[in-house]
Amino acid sequence: MDSRAESSDEAQGLRLVRAFLLLPPEKRAEVIAFAEDLVRAHTQSDNGQEASPR
């Protein structure tokens, strides 16, 4: 990967972090819950179980 692509990825990550931090606390909690659900679904599908939303 060239340095421009790495810089672009890093800049995108920083923009996402900044946007997250600008959210009100209740919206941050929703984002965290959503991310946890995604991880849980991904983990279940990796274990051969069918992924299902909550």
N, C-alpha and C positions, 0 to 999 in steps of 0.2 A: 504494500500500500504506500502511495507516495505521501509526502508531508502535507500536501494540500488537502488530501482526503482525511488525514488524521486531524488536521486543524479544523476541518469542517465538522467532523464527528464530535470533536471536543467542544466546539462552539455550540453545536446543537444540544449537547448534553447540558452545557451551562445555561442555555435558554430554557430548557425544560426545568432545571432546578430552580431558576429564578421565577418562572411561572408558577411552579408549585408553592414556593415560599410566599408569593403574593396572594395566594388563595386564603379565604377566611378559614379558620380552624375546622368548621364543620365540613367544608368542601375537601380539605386535606384528608380528613378522616374517610370520606367517600372514596377518594383516590387510593388511599392505602388499602381499604377493604377490597376495591376492585383488583388491585395488583395482587393481593393475597389470594383472591379467588382464581385469578389466572395461573398463579404458581401452583395452587392446589389442583386445578384441572390438568395442568401440564404434568405434574407429578403422578397423578392417577393414570394418565394415558401412557406414561413411561413404564408404569408397573403392569401394563396389560389390562387395566380396568378401563371401562368406558368412562370418558370424561363427561361430567354432567354439571350444569350450573346449579349451585346450591340445592 
